[in-house]
Amino acid sequence: MTVPTITLNNQTTIPQLGFGVFQVPPEETAAAVSTAFEIGYRHIDTAQMYQNEEGVGQAIRDSGIAREELWITSKLNNGFHRPDDARRAFDETLERLGLDTIDLFLIHWPLPTLYDGDYVSTWRTLSEFVEQGRARSVGVSNFQPAHLDRVVEETGVVPAVNQIEVHPYFCNEEARAASIRHGVEVEAWSPIAQGAVLGDEVIGRIAAAHGKTPAQVTLRWHVERGDIVFPKSVSEQRMRENFDIFDFSLSVDEVAAISALDRGAAGRMGPDPDTFDYVPA
């Protein structure tokens, strides 16, 4: 099955469906990613704070898949926002992954209450990696509209993606709209709300009509809206289920019915990017 691709604003193309390794234990990561590769996934999303980049790198080496067929993303640790720290951290990410070039590298969180509110110099530093040819694309994660506006206005460099929390209970439309306005593609983390939407009556009814599971319908909803998604599971059955979403489509009314489940800020599962200030010890 061929996964659709989305063309980013720098004309690189990213698979719309990937495999996320958030909370996959480091010792299980290589096996999980290897299984994902066997199923057909070619887009892997990791991060420095997940502490499992080495496992992703091992799976890449073991796979025998040509490098140009893979899309690998990682993200900057919250403790390394200062430019020199970001440069060192990026070098370490490439080393752990065993790569000369990464496809996408993101600022994981804006952290506007830390570093004197300066995430702009961090963004400028990431843009260096593209100029050096060591990152194909760079982007941001969890950036609110004001954060996006600021980095674009002050640097003139537009992120390739903004990876934000998006699911039927928290459509995050303001951040999505700001991203789209700037020509930034939206990547949706927690796409099934950590499983919270799987028992939803509306989604269940639509799933039954298509002979699909609630998870498949929810992921298809993201695809119909143009989101890039990378669900996480270490269960091979669920990994296969999540991959099997391209042989059906939702009607305009079905997409609208799922979107209507939005609970606004009350539906947010993760931290508020305007106040989140976690830095690993």
Buried (B, 14 or more C-beta within 10 A) or exposed (E): EEBEBBEBBEEBEBBBBBBBBBEBEBEEBBBBBBBBBEBBBBBBBBBBBBBBBBBBBBBBEEBEEEEEEBBBBBBBBBBBBBBEBBBEBBEBBBEBBEBEBBBBBBBBBBBBEBBEEBBBBBBBBBBBBBEEEBBBBBBBBBBBBEBBBBBBEEBEBBBBBBBBBBBBBBBBEEBBEBBEEBEBBBBBBBBBBEEBBBEBEBBBEBBEEBEBBBBBBBBBBBBBBEBBBBBBBBEEEBBBBBBBBBEEEBEEEBBEBBBEBBEEEEBBEBEEBEEBEEBEE
